[in-house]
Amino acid sequence: PIRAAAGAAPAGSPFEHSVSFWRLDAVRVEQAFADGSVVPFFRFRAMRGVRSNGALPLLDAPEGSTVILRIRNRLPVAIKPLLV
């Protein structure tokens, strides 16, 4: 399963309570449709952590906190993720 990867800053760090770190891999999957067709697609898979929302990582940070997101592309092409 795809899992979220939120971790705290290292203990003793000045950012210990205000920074969220997430590490994700962009990996290839195939998406099947009701008509039987299959198309290549990609998903983000967490490198560590356990939080998820269905098949997708659940990334959650308190309001006003700093977020550091690391995405490793394991696809044969470049990606341009959109974060909303």
Secondary structure, 3 states (H helix, E strand, C coil): CCCCCEEECCCCCCCCCCEEEEEEEEEEEEEECCCCCEEEEEEEEECCCCCEECCEECCCCCCCCEEEEEEEECCCCCCCCCCC
